[in-house]
C-alpha cells in the first residue's frame, strides 16, 4: 500500500502540538502514534552507529509492512549536555532518531522537522552553555579584580578601563575580559615582587 501525501497531511492535522518558545512542535510519541495509525503493521527499528562513554550516534529506520524502508533519521547526543543526558543520553538519542525518521516521512513536520523533544533539549543545552559561559566570565572578572586590587597603587584597573574604553572592569565584554586578563597575568608575573 503506497502512502499518499493526503494521508500524511490528514494525520498531521490531528497530531497534538506543544508550544516551545512560541512555536508549535509535535512530540515524538505523537509522531509514533500517527505512524501506527497510518501503517499498523509497519516497523520502527533503531541501531547504534557509534557509542562511547561521552557520546552516541543512532539511526532509526521506518519500514512498511513488507519491510521496505520509507525513511531514516540519525541523531547525536553527548552525555551530560542536558539534565536528561546525564543519565539517559542513549535513550534520548534513540527518541531523537525516531522523531527525525518520522519527520523525514513527513509525520509531524508541516512547521518544523525538529520535534518538541529535540527543541526542548536544544534549549536546555543552550541554557547550560550560557550558564557555563557566564560562570567562566564571572571567574575571569574575579581574577581581574583580584590582580587589579593587588596593584591598586599602580592604577592598573583605571589604565585597563581607559585602554578598553569602559567605565569599570565589569563593563568589559567577554572577549575583552579574556584579553585583559592575559595582560594582567603577564603584568602580575613581571611585577609580583613589587606588589604591596
C-alpha positions in Angstrom: 0.0 0.0 0.0 1.5 3.3 -1.0 1.3 6.2 1.4 -0.1 9.4 -0.1 0.6 13.0 0.7 -3.1 13.4 1.6 -2.9 10.6 4.2 0.1 12.2 5.9 -1.5 15.7 5.7 -4.6 14.3 7.4 -2.6 12.7 10.1 -0.7 15.9 10.7 -3.9 17.8 11.3 -4.6 15.5 14.2 -1.2 15.4 15.8 -1.2 17.4 19.1 1.4 20.2 19.3 3.2 21.8 22.2 4.5 25.3 22.4 8.2 25.7 22.6 9.4 29.3 22.6 6.3 30.4 20.7 6.4 27.7 18.0 4.3 24.6 17.8 6.2 21.3 17.7 5.0 17.7 17.8 6.2 15.2 20.4 7.9 12.0 19.2 5.3 9.9 21.0 2.6 11.6 18.9 4.5 11.0 15.7 4.8 7.3 16.6 1.1 7.1 17.3 0.4 8.7 14.0 2.7 6.2 12.2 1.0 3.3 13.9 -2.4 4.6 12.7 -1.1 5.1 9.2 0.7 1.7 8.9 -0.4 -0.6 11.8 2.0 -3.4 10.8 4.9 -1.2 9.8 8.1 -1.1 11.9 10.4 1.3 13.6 13.9 0.0 14.2 16.9 1.6 15.7 20.6 0.9 15.6 23.7 2.3 17.4 26.1 3.7 14.9 28.7 4.9 17.4 28.9 4.7 21.2 31.4 5.7 23.8 31.1 6.9 27.4 30.7 10.5 26.2 28.5 10.3 23.1 26.2 8.2 21.0 25.0 8.3 17.3 21.9 6.4 16.4 19.9 5.7 13.3 16.2 4.9 13.2 14.6 3.2 10.2 10.9 3.4 9.3 9.6 0.5 7.2 6.3 -0.5 5.8 4.6 -3.9 6.3 6.7 -5.5 3.6 10.0 -4.3 5.1 10.6 -1.6 2.5 12.4 1.4 4.0 10.3 4.5 4.0 12.6 6.9 5.9 15.6 7.0 8.1 16.8 9.5 10.7 20.1 10.0 12.5 20.7 11.7 15.9 23.7 12.5 18.0 23.8 13.2 21.8 26.6 14.0 24.2 26.4 12.6 27.7 25.9 15.4 30.3 24.9 18.2 27.9 21.4 18.4 29.4 19.6 17.2 32.5 18.3 14.2 30.8 21.6 13.4 29.1 23.3 13.0 32.4 21.7 9.6 32.8 19.8 8.8 29.6 21.8 10.1 26.7 21.4 6.8 24.8 17.6 6.7 25.2 17.3 10.4 24.4 19.3 9.8 21.2 17.1 6.9 20.2 14.0 9.1 20.7 15.5 11.9 18.6 16.5 9.5 15.8 12.9 8.0 15.7 11.4 11.5 15.7 13.7 12.6 12.8 13.0 9.4 10.8 9.2 10.0 11.2 9.8 13.6 10.3 11.6 12.6 7.1 8.5 10.5 6.3 6.5 13.8 6.7 4.8 13.0 10.0 4.6 16.0 12.3 6.7 18.2 10.2 4.5 20.8 8.5 6.1 23.6 10.5 9.4 22.0 11.5 11.5 18.8 11.2 12.5 19.1 14.8 10.3 17.5 17.4 9.3 19.2 20.7 11.7 16.8 22.4 14.6 18.0 20.3 13.7 21.6 20.7 13.5 21.3 24.5 16.8 19.5 24.5 18.4 22.1 22.3 17.0 24.9 24.5 18.3 23.2 27.7 21.7 22.7 26.1 21.8 26.3 25.0 20.9 27.4 28.5 23.6 25.2 30.0 26.1 26.6 27.6 25.1 30.2 28.5 25.4 29.3 32.2 28.9 27.9 31.6 29.9 31.0 29.7 28.5 33.2 32.5 30.3 31.2 35.1 33.6 31.4 33.2 33.1 35.2 32.7 32.4 35.6 36.5 35.7 33.7 37.2 37.6 35.9 34.7 36.2 39.1 36.3 37.0 37.9 39.8 40.6 37.2 38.8 40.8 40.6 37.0 39.6 42.4 40.2 42.0 40.3 42.4 45.0 41.3 40.3 43.8 44.9 40.0 43.5 45.2 43.8 46.9 43.7 44.2 48.3 46.6 42.1 45.9 49.3 43.2 48.7 51.6 43.9 49.6 51.4 40.1 46.1 52.2 38.9 46.1 49.0 36.8 42.3 48.9 36.7 42.0 52.5 35.6 44.6 52.0 32.8 42.8 48.9 31.6 39.4 50.8 31.5 40.9 53.6 29.5 42.6 51.1 27.1 39.3 49.2 26.5 37.0 52.3 26.7 34.9 51.2 29.6 34.0 52.7 33.0 34.7 49.7 35.1 36.3 46.3 34.6 32.8 44.8 35.0 31.8 46.5 31.7 34.3 44.6 29.6 32.9 42.2 27.0 33.7 38.6 27.4 36.4 38.7 24.7 37.9 41.9 26.1 37.9 40.5 29.6 39.9 37.5 28.4 42.4 39.7 26.6 42.7 42.0 29.6 43.2 39.0 32.0 46.1 37.8 29.8 47.6 41.2 30.1 47.0 41.4 33.8 48.6 37.9 34.3 51.6 38.9 32.3 51.9 42.1 34.3 51.5 40.1 37.6 54.3 37.7 36.6 56.6 40.6 35.7 55.9 42.7 38.8 54.9 40.3 41.6 57.9 41.2 43.7 56.8 44.9 43.5 53.2 44.3 44.7 52.3 45.8 48.1 
